[in-house]
Amino acid sequence: MDWKIIFTSFWMIFITEMGDKTQLTNLSLTAKSRMPVQVFFSSVAGYSLATLFAIVFGGILFKYIPQHYIQIASGCLFIIIGCLMLFRII
């Protein structure tokens, strides 16, 4: 078990998720429902499933496409989605 990968992944996710829309959504859901335990467990389940899909899909891509191309495509997709959101297309 590579503890460096485990700690790096944990801290990257923890720091990048602070103050993002997911956290704000959880905050508002908890305030509205007043059921923090249910919101917590359902949020963990939802994020875990999304992460599982990303890891499985990334593992499959990595077998067939070099990492450099995946990084370029991810960056371009991030910029495209950002522009679409900026101009309120999505």
Secondary structure, DSSP 8 states (H G I E B T S, - for coil): --HHHHHHHHHHHHHHHTTSHHHHHHHHHHHHH--HHHHHHHHHHHHHHHHHHHHHHHHHHHHHS-HHHHHHHHHHHHHHHHHHHHTT--
